[in-house]
Amino acid sequence: MAITRKRRSGIERRCLSKAAKRMFMGMPRSVLRAVYQAECHFKQKKPL
């Protein structure tokens, strides 16, 4: 299995859980942003 690395946005790097990153890998940025908002709401954290 080859490991491919790419540039990551701040949302991917700091905020999304590892499970969400794995589940939504390759999705558009708008989907990642929506998942991030949902995780922040669940954890009662202020989004970036």
N, C-alpha and C positions, 0 to 999 in steps of 0.2 A: 504494500500500500504506500503510495507516494504522498508525502506531506506537501501541500501547496500553501504558501503563505501569501497574503495580500495585505494591503493597507486596511486598517480598521478605523472606523469613526469613533468619536468619543463615547457615543452611546454604547457601541459594541464593547469597547475596551473597559469602561468603568461600571456600567450600570446593569446590563442584562445578566441574568443568571446563566450559568453554564448550560443548564438544561434548555433554556430558551434559545441560546445560541445554537445548540445542536439541532433543536427542533425546527428552527426557522432559517437555517443556513441556506443562502442563495436566494432568499426572498428580497423583494424591493425594500428600499430604505423606509418607505412609508409604513410597511408592515412592522418592521423592527421598532419604529417609533411608537406605533400603537401598542405593541407588546410592552415596551418600556413604560409607557404611561400606565398601563394596567398593573404592572409590577409595582410601580411607585405608589399607586393608589392602594394596592393590597398591603404594602409594607408601611403605609402612612408616612411616606417620605416626600419631600418636596422635589419635583423633577428639576433637572438642570435647565 
